[in-house]
Amino acid sequence: MNAVVSQITDLLPVEILDTDPERIALYSQDVFTVGPPIGAIVKPRCIEEVQSLVIACRERRTPIVTRGGGMSYTSGYLATAPESILIDMTSMDAIVEVNLEDRYVTVEAGCSWQKLSEHLMPLGVRTPYWGTLSGRFATVGGSLSQNSIFWGSGQRGTAADNVLSVSAITGTGELIETGAASQINGAPFMRHFGPDLTGLFLGDCGALGIKVRATLPLIPLPGARGYTSFAFTESGPMLRAMAQISRESLTTECFGFDPYLQHQRMKRASLTADAQQLSGVIQAEAGIVNKVKQGAKIAFAGRRFMDEVEWAMFTISEGRTDAEASHQAKRIHAICEAEGGKALPDSIPRILAANPFGPVNNMVGAEGERWLPVHGLVPHSKGEQVLAAIEAVYERNRDLLAQYAIETGYLIATVSEQITVLEPVFFWPDALNPLHKHSLEPEHLARINQFDAVPQAWDAVYKIKSEVVDVLSAQGASHLQLGKAYHYRPALKAPAEGLISGIKSILDPDKIMNPGVLGF
């Protein structure tokens, strides 16, 4: 063991330390990349243990990286130097306070979105943004560090748009509370109290501090939901329909797939999975008549109706009443039909809504291929233009894609009223990493292929992915989970770069907090 790591481990309770070689290997990689081996894993149980670790690391100039659920793929929690200390926050997962009168919830950073949702649901409330599709593992703190989208994003925006206050440990070991909680007699009921200090610690990928607690607003659960599915023959009409649906704020979730990714998702599902998901739908439906009606409808539709679909779009709308949800669905139908969309059975969004935090088997391809997404958030007016620019990257690399059997697809979504999300996705035959094998359901892992390692294929994907990132940056796209994969500091205008660099030097003067992330 490295001398610095030995010194730090001597200062901390033995039960929160882990230097087991297998777990060191597991925690030294993310979904795409294997990084240098970390020196030790620390699983703090309280704020004081986080502070003690940071102070000890600062004294020894030992780098720190912070990990939540580990579902990311942009090297955000990978070390850039050997013997770094990794803080695994998942032992700090308590729901600290649910304040129904003042409508907020405070959680520890290691709390998963699934745990939070299940705790709040019997109380008739939830957070406005309520998690990622990987929320079975993904943590609140990780999502705020990386920023994320999905559940609720169609109307409520990103994870970072829905935070009242955070408590973070800086690179000096100090505890900072933000928002109204930053004042001496304050409580975390409001984000703004002077300049927005909360925003500094959102999307920072751990560069400015380690989030230990977060306070999120609460809203009532919806009284009703509406669902739609549409088929389009081309991407342009679908993008235009999605943009108009977003502008009119008609859905809490609006997303679509290209033909390749759609067929991947259909192949992944099994009859057993269909039965399990149908059970979720039936449990979610109110009233025995509606349960039978929707169950029979979905069982009859199956997945056959997707066989000939090219581009597919799905929406979930929420209202206080059935009439409101029905009105939104009717307007969505009118928008999609005006763009040539063909209505499909609504079983897919209905199943997804009833099973919001499913297994993370989608982190590999249907046959066991490696998987890598990359993404850009652009204004609606640029969606088609940016998609064409990405396609041009693929055309330039057509021979390389064919050489290593690299397939590409797209997930497209909307956020709030302004944003189209374009997420190109790569699949290629290659060996799975320990993280994949650790995260997949055992029965699913047993069914899929175990490909041999093809390092040249990984290199090819990295090259093409990097070209896509360059194109997105040239188009002025924004990004979530910037990590060490997207352009941040080099893309900033000089005054903004100077400001964030100055803040970094104050909060982390010894540069121990996740060196390399965001370009620091």
N, C-alpha and C positions, 0 to 999 in steps of 0.2 A: 504494500500500500504506500502511496505517495506520502512524504513526510507532512505536507500541508494538510492533506486529508486526514491523516492520523491525528494531528493536533486538533483539528476541528471536531473530529468524532470523540475525542477525549473530553470535550466541553459540553457535549449534549447527551441526553438520556439514551442509553443503548437501545431501548425498545423502539425508538423512532429512526434508527439508522439501518441501512441495508447495503451491504457490499457483495452480496451473492453474485457470482459471475454471470449466471443465466439472466437474472433480473437486470443487472448492469447492461447486458447486451440488449435486452428488450427495451429498456428505457433510453437507449442511445440511438433510437431510430424513430422515424414517423412513418406515415403510410407510404411515402415515396422514397425517402433517403435514409441511409445509414450514416450516422455521424461518428466523430471520435468517441471512444469510450468515456463515459463520465466516471468520476472518481468515487462517488457515493450517492445514494438516494436517501433523502431525508423526508420523513412523513410527519410534519408537525401536527400537534393536536390542539394548539391554541396560539393566540397572537403572540404571547410572550416567547414561545419557542421559535417562531419565525423571526422575531426581533433578535433573539440571541444568536441565531444562525447568521443573520445578515451582519451583525456587529463582528462576529468571529471571522467571517469571510472578508469583511472590509479590512480588518487589521492585518490579514495575511494576503490581501490582494487576490483572493481566490474567486474566480467567476461563478456566478449563480445563474441557472436557468430554471424556469418555473413551468410545471406541467399540470394540466387539468385531466380531462378524460383521454387525451392522447389521440384524438381522431383527426388531427390536422395533417397537412401534406406540404407545408411551405417552409419546413426547417425551423419553425418559430421556437420550438423548445429543444432543438439540437444544439449541443455545445460546439463552439468554434475552437476550443482549446482542450487538450486532454486534462483529466483530473478536475474538471469543473464539478460543482455540486449541483445536483438536480433536486428541486423541492417538488415533491408530489403532494398536491393540496387535497387529495380526495379523502383524507381522514378528517378534514375540517369541513363537514357537510351538514352541520346543524341548521335547522330553521329557527332562527333566534327569536323573531317576533312576528306575529300576524296581527296587525292593527286594523280591525274592520271598521272602527269608527273613523279613523283618519285615512284609511284606504292605502296602506302600504305594507310590504313584507320585507323583513331583513333576513338575509341568509348568509351563511358562511360560503366562501368562494368555491369550496369543493362540492357543494350540493349539485346534484344532477338536475337537469330540467324535468326529467320524469319524476323524480322524488318530489320536487316542488309542486308540479302539476297535480300529482296524486294527493298531496297533503291539502292543497287548496280547494280541490273540486268539491268535497263534501260541504265546504263552507259557502259554496255558491259564487266563488270568485276565481279569478286567475290574473296573471300579469298580462298586459296588452300584447307584448311580444312574449311568446311562451315557449320558445326553444327551437332547436334544430331537429332535423330528421334523425340525427344520431344522438338525440337527447337521452337515450338510455344510459349512455356513458358521458356525453359532453356535459361539462359543468358550467354553472353560471359564471364563475370567475374566468374560465377559459374563453367563453363566448364574449365576455366583455373585453378581455385582453385582445382577442383576435377580431372582434366584431363578427356578427353572423346574421343570417336571415333564415326564415321560412315561416314558422307558425305565427300568424298575425301580421306578417310583413306587408301584405298587400295594402293594408290600411294604416298600420301602425309604424312601419319602417323597420329599421335594423334593431338589433339588441341594444346598441349604444344610444338609440333614440329614446329608450324607455328605462332610464335609470334616474333615480332621485339623488343618490348619494353613494359614495364608496369609502371604504376604509382601506388604506394602502400603506405598506411599509416601504419607505424609500431606501436608496442605497446608503444612507447614513444610519439606518436603523430606526428612524423616527416614524411614528404613526400619524398619518394625516387623514382627517375626516373632511369630507367635502359637502358642498351645498349648505342648506340651512343648518346641518349638523356641525359645520365648521365654526360656528360661533359658540361662545362659552356656555350659554344657556340654551343651546339649540337642540332640536330633534331632526331626524332625517326625513321630514315631511315634504320638502321642496328642494328642487335642484338648484335654484338660483338664489344666491346671496352675494351680490357683487359679481365680479368676473367668474365665469363658469370653470371652477377648478375640477369639477367632476369630469368634464370632457377630456382633461389632460390624461387621465388614466384609462380611457376607453380607446381601444384600437392601438394601444401602445406596444402590444406584444411583450409586455413585461419590461420594457426598456426604462420606464420611469418609476416603477414600483411594483410590489407584489400585492395584489388585491387579496384582502383577507375577509372582507365582508362587503355586501352590496345591498342597497335598499331599492326596491322596485315598486312602482305603483300597482294598484289593484283595480280591476274593473269587474262588473257582474258577468257571469257566464251568459252566453247568448240564449235567447229564448227559442230560437229556431235557426235552422240552417237550410241553405239551398245548394244544389250541386248541378254542374253542367259539364259535358264533355263534347268536344268538337273535333272533326277531322278536317284538315286542310291539305291541298295537293302541293302547296309551295310554302316556303318560309315567310315570304313578304306579306301575304294576306294575314297569316297568323300573327306576325309581329305587329301589324297595324291594328288588328282586333284587340290584342293584348294591351297595346298602348292606350286605346280608347277606353277599354274597361278600367284600366288603371287611372286615367285622367278623371273618370267619373266616380272613382272610389267605390266600386261595386263589389269587390271581393276582399276577403282577408287572405286568401291564397289564390294565386293565378300562375300556372306553370305549364310548360309544354316540352315535348321531346321531338327530335328529328326521327326519321325512320329507323336508323341504326340503333339509337339508344332505346327507342320504344320497343323494338324487337328484343333487345337485350333484357329489358325488364320483364317482358312476357315470358321469355325463356327461363328466367330465374325462378319464377313462381312454380309451385307444384300443387297438385290436388290437395295435399295435406295443408299447405299454406293457405289455399283458398278457403278450406273448411274452417281453419282457425280464424282467418280474417272475417269470414262471414259471421262467425260467432260474435266477434267484436261489434259488427254492425248491428246485429240483433239486440245486443245488450245496450247499445247506444240509442236505439230508437225508442221513442216514448209511445206507450199504448200497445196492447196486444195485437190489435188489428194492423197497426202500422208495422209492427215487428214482423208479422207473418207476410204482409204485403211486400216489404222491402227485401226480406230474406228470399222469398220466392222469385222476385224480380231479378236479383243478383245471381241466384243459382241458375236461373234459366239463361241469363245473358252469358254467363261464363266469361271466357276471354276470347271466344271465337270471333267476335265482332271486330277485334283489333287486327286480325290477320292481314287485311288489305289496306290498313290505314298508313298513310305517309306521315305527315306532321300532325301531332295530336296535342290538344290543349285541354286543360282541366281547370275548373274553378270551384271554390268553396266560398259561399257567401253566408253572412250571419246577420240576423235581425232580432229585434225584440219580439216580433210576432211572426207567425207563418206568412201573413200577408206581406210584411216587409221583405222577408227572404224571397218570397215568390215574385215580388215586383223586381227585385234585383236580378233574379234568374231570367225573367222575361226580357229585361233590357239587354242582358248579355246575349241572349238568343238573337235579338234584333241586330246587335253589333256584329256578331259572328256571321250571321246569314248575309248581311250586307257585304261582307268580304269573301263570300263564297264558301263559308264553313258549313259542314254537314253535321247535324246533331247526332250524337252517339248515346248509348246507354250511360247513365251516370254512376255506374258501379265502382269505377276506379277511384274517383275522389271520395265517394261515400266510404269505401273500404279504408282508404288512407286516413280519413278524418276519425274513423272509429279505432284505428290502430296507430296513433301518432308517433310512438316511440318504439318502432319495431327493431328486430335484429339488424346488425350492421353488415349483413352479408353482401350488400351492394358495394362494399369497398373492394370487391374483386369482380371480374366479369362472370358471365353465366357459366362459362366452361372452366373457370379458375384462372383467367387471365389477370395480369396486373392491371390496375386502374389508376388513372391520374386525371383530375380535373384542373382546369385553370379558368380564371374568370375575369370579367370586367363589368363594371356598372356604368352605364352610359345614359344620357338623356334619351327619351323616346325618339326624338327626331333623328338620332344617329344610329338606331338599332340596325337597320338594313345595311347602311354604309359600313359599319364595323364588322358585321357578319361577312360581308363580301371581302373585306380586307383579310379576315382570318382565313377564308376559303382560298385566297391568293397565296397565303403561306403554305397551305397544304398542297396546292398545285405546284409550287416551286420544289416541294419536297416529295413529289409523288413517287419517285423511284426509291427513296429511302424508306418511305412508309411501306411500300410493297416488299422491299428486301427483308424487313423484319416483321411482316404481317401485322403492322400497326393499324388498327381501325380507329376511326374518330366518330364522335357524335356530339350532340348539343343538348344541354338542359337550358331552357329559357324561362325566366320568371319576371315578375314585376314587383317593385317595392314602392310603397306610398303612391303618390300621384305623378311622380316625375321620372321614375327610373326603370329602365329595362336592364335585366341581368342576362348576360350572355356567358354561358359556361361550356366552353369546348371540353370534351372528355376524350382521353386516350385509353385504348385497351390493347394489350400485346401479350403474347405468350412469353412468360418468364417465371422464375421461381418466386414463390411467396416468401416474405420475411417472417421472422418470429411474431411480429406485431399482428400480421394478418391471421396467423394460426391461433394466436391468443384471443383474438377478438371475434372471429367467426363462430357461429354455432357448430359444435362438434359434428353433428349429423350432416350439416351442409358441407363442412370441410371434407368429410369422408366421401361425399358424392362427386366432388369436382376433380379436375385434372391436377396433377402435380408436375408442372413443367420444370425442365432443367433451367438453370440460370443462363441468361444470355446477356452478359455485360454490355455488349455492343448495342443491343436493342435498347437497354436503359439509356445509354449515351445518346442514341438517336432520338428517343422521346425527349430527353432533356434539351437537346439542340432545337427541336421543333417547338417545344413548349416555350423556350426562351425567345424564339422569334415571334411567337404569338404575344408574349408579354411585351416585347418591343413595339409591336403594332398597337397593342392596347394603350401603351404609354403615349405613343405618337398621336393617338386619337383622343387623348385627355381623359381616358377612363379612370374611374376610381376603383379601389379594391378593398375587399375584406381580407382578414388574416394575411397581412402583408408579410410577416415573418422575415425570411431572408431570400424570398423568391421574387418579389416585385420591386419596381423602382420606387423609392420614396424620397430620400434626401436628394439624389441627383435630379429628380423631377420637380423639386420645389423651386419657386421663385426665391430670389436671394433674401428678401426680408423675412419670409416665412421660415426659410432654412436657418437663418441666424437666430430667430426667436426660439425654435425648437431645440437648437443646439445649446443655447443659453440655459434653457429650462433643464435640459439633460445634465449640464455641468453642475447645476445647483442641487438637483435631486440625487445625482449619482456621480459625485466628484471623482471617485476612484475607478469609475468605469467597470464596475463588477457586475452590473445588472444586464444579463443576457447580451454580452458583446457580440456584435455582428448584426443584430436585428435592426430593422429599419435603416440600415446603412451606417449605424454608429460603430 
